[in-house]
Amino acid sequence: METPRPPAPERNSTLSSRLCLIVDDSRIIRKVSRRIVEAFGFDVDEAADGAEALTFCTGAMPDVILLDWNMPVMDGLTFLRRLRAMPDGDRPKVLFCTIETAVDRITEALAAGADDYVMKPFDGEILHAKFAEVGAV
């Protein structure tokens, strides 16, 4: 007879695991990003839009957020502004991961509180370099 497993502990600041929230309306991008980020040693959760991500952050503030710009329901820039206004919302490192390449758009994202910017498509090497630049790995 198998011994029942205890329930998983709730995430809190005393646990050593780091959490990354991937916010993108593309299931494929979330899946690829998850594989890359898990290889960096992060626990990963996903949200399909900014509204879903805000709800998530209310319950558990992640350490890093990979954020798409163009999404239905709530875009990435709106999410970022609302995140930064939340209690503890200044703590996560936020990396915009998007196809937006215009300098004024990048400047707007950084001014709104993004820590860095990653152009799609990206790979593990690029993402690792960006995580390192913001002090996440």
Disulfide bonds with the S-S distance in Angstrom:
none
